[in-house]
Amino acid sequence: MNHNPIALRIIRRFRITYIVISILVCVTMATVLLLTVADLPEYGKTGNPGENEVFHRYLQDGVNETGAVNIVAAIILDYRAFDTLGEAIVLFMALIAVFVLLGNERSAVERSVRDQGDYELAEDQIFQTIAAVIIPCLLLFGLYIVANGHISAGGGFAGGAVLGAAMIMYQLAYGLEKTRRFLNSKTFPRYMVGALMLYACAKGFSFFTGGNHLDLKIPLGDPGSIFSAGLILPLNAAVGLAVACAIYGLFTLFYSGEI
């Protein structure tokens, strides 16, 4: 097989450049993090603040400012909403990275099961019967956790994990082909990107109006009711959808090599 020497030189230069840039980026990030840690106040120093004022602000004014009874949801989806958006994007990027690495190749586990003719769960009538009872309960429970995240313990991350587990169980019980009827390589990115865009646009609107002292505020409702806490309820729904898709997508990619 003849190789183009010009193409080989270009590839070699690209690899060297890539390695050099990667090292520079890693060294720069490590330097910034080390300098940040070195600049932190020493433990027990007399000049350190005696109390955490932010902590008291959350506890005293959290319900009045956000309308959320669950102060954890108020912090995650209101005070530090952009941090949560970054966490959801990290899940999405991890999913994209796995998809790129695996491509359309089926995993070694599925190939070995197929070649050896081992028993599959999708052919197990007992498992399918149990799944038919458990999956609706999991879906209902996951939706409950997402919808009540601003009222009680729960939220988008916990509810999304339960919803993702229900989707995984459905695939194991009935096979990938049946799951693709409602969740496939075309609809999957639409759900993920749609959820992230909804989250970003909602909080972007909230911060823009608040930062410019505009009166276009979302009503907080009565704390403790289902329709309260302003944008926290739809934000929980967006996070739950993103987490559920990410969990299911990672499992499917590792199990079958494709979605």
Residue pairs with C-beta under 8 A, 6 or more apart in sequence:
41 47
41 48
42 48
58 71
58 74
58 75
58 79
59 71
62 68
62 71
62 74
62 75
63 69
63 71
63 74
63 223
65 74
65 78
66 74
66 78
66 79
66 220
66 229
66 230
66 232
67 150
67 220
67 221
67 223
67 228
67 229
67 230
67 232
68 74
68 77
68 78
68 150
68 151
68 223
68 228
68 229
68 232
69 150
69 151
69 152
69 223
69 224
69 229
70 149
70 150
70 151
70 152
70 153
70 154
70 155
72 153
72 155
73 149
73 150
73 155
73 229
73 232
73 236
74 150
74 229
74 232
76 83
76 84
76 155
77 84
77 150
77 155
77 156
77 231
77 232
77 235
77 236
77 239
78 230
78 231
78 232
81 203
81 206
81 207
81 235
82 203
82 207
84 199
84 235
84 239
85 196
85 199
85 200
85 203
88 195
88 196
88 199
88 239
88 242
88 243
89 196
91 242
91 243
91 246
92 192
92 196
92 242
92 246
94 246
94 250
95 192
95 245
95 246
95 249
95 250
95 253
98 249
98 250
98 253
98 254
99 249
99 253
99 259
102 253
102 254
102 257
102 258
103 257
104 257
104 258
105 257
106 256
106 257
106 258
107 254
107 255
107 256
107 257
109 255
110 255
110 256
110 257
113 120
121 127
121 172
121 173
122 128
122 172
122 173
122 174
122 175
124 173
127 172
127 173
128 173
128 174
131 169
131 170
131 172
131 173
131 174
132 173
134 169
135 166
135 169
135 170
135 173
138 162
138 163
138 165
138 166
138 169
139 163
139 166
141 162
142 159
142 160
142 161
142 162
142 163
142 165
142 166
142 240
142 244
143 159
143 163
144 154
144 159
145 154
145 155
145 158
145 159
145 162
145 240
146 154
146 155
146 156
146 159
146 160
146 163
146 236
146 237
146 240
147 159
147 226
147 233
147 236
147 237
148 154
148 226
149 155
149 156
149 158
149 159
149 232
149 233
149 236
150 228
150 229
150 232
150 233
150 236
151 224
151 225
151 226
151 228
155 236
155 239
155 240
156 235
156 236
156 237
156 238
156 239
156 240
156 242
156 243
157 239
157 240
157 243
159 236
159 240
159 243
160 239
160 240
160 241
160 242
160 243
160 244
160 246
160 247
161 243
161 244
161 247
163 240
163 241
163 243
163 244
164 243
164 244
164 245
164 246
164 247
164 248
164 251
165 247
167 179
167 183
167 244
167 247
167 248
168 247
168 248
168 251
168 252
170 178
170 179
171 179
171 248
171 251
171 252
176 252
176 256
183 191
183 245
183 248
183 259
184 259
185 258
185 259
188 245
188 249
188 259
191 241
191 242
191 245
192 241
192 242
192 245
192 246
192 249
194 241
195 238
195 239
195 241
195 242
195 245
196 238
196 242
198 234
198 238
199 235
199 238
199 239
199 242
202 231
202 234
202 235
202 238
203 231
203 235
206 218
206 230
206 231
208 214
209 215
209 216
209 217
210 217
217 230
218 230
218 231
219 230
220 228
220 229
220 230
221 227
221 228
221 229
221 230
222 228
223 229
226 233
227 233
249 259
252 258
252 259
253 259
